Amino acid sequence: MISTLIGLLEVNPRFGACLGPDVRFHFNCNPQFLSDPRAAKIARCCSGMDSGVVSLTIRVVGNRGTWADLSEENREALEDVIVHSPRLQTLKLVAMGVPWAAFLRSRPFLESLVLQDACPSTSTLPWSVPLPAVKPSDAGWKPIRIGCITASTVELDSLTEAIFCTPDVDGRDIPSFAIDFGHLRGIETSCHNNEATKDLRQVLHRASKLEELTLRTFSCKSFALIIMSILRALTSHFIPLLQIKKPKNP
């Protein structure tokens, strides 16, 4: 099936604009598959201003990988999908560590970011393709706005620390947060112990416009303790809908 798709795209690359709205790239955690050139051929054809990609999933099957594990050809092609797909609203990363400061720097807005075992790798790893040059007043220099985030508390905590550097008028680099949590509307996360609430608390303090919080798969010794901890973090915010999902056998 993949070879047939490649053949169609080679005949007319514009067929790639019809690949969507949900496009998924699944890689086996093996150098042979992570460098499979067929992935780059498909990705190149579904990126661009006429792309119909609304949701993009990048997943490593087996062991957890990093962005650097992909071949340079595949990285370039996937980065083009993220940067140049005008309709992209949802980005899902499964078992794929990425350099957040560069990775999220490329888009001003995402409706949904879904992470699963996707803690960041080094924050200094550059993209294969240089990002477009922009002026400090352009939207590209502003933190990315995300509607909803699904991630573990550890991943959420790492996102609050993700930064990128922007030059000032004198050319000096000024660190800036990569994500604007002040516009985040929804969070879905899992807490497996009381320590996890420390990571979540920091996120909630910054998410001043949060409307929905979903907590799932608890295995805490004291359910009341974690709820009190979260409520203390919400003293300055108002969340109209709070969903608490307990395990079947707490």
Secondary structure, DSSP 8 states (H G I E B T S, - for coil): -HHHHHHHHHH-GGGGGGS-SEEEEEEESSHHHHT-HHHHHHHHHT-STT----EEEEEEESS-EEGGGS-HHHHHHHHHHHHH-TT--EEEEESEE--HHHHGGG-SEEEEEEEES-----TT---SS------TTSGGGS-BEEEEEE--HHHHHHHHH-EEEEE-TTS-EEEEESB-GGG--EEEEE--STTHHHHHHHHHHH-TT--EEEEE----S-HHHHHHHHHHHTTT---SEEEE---S--
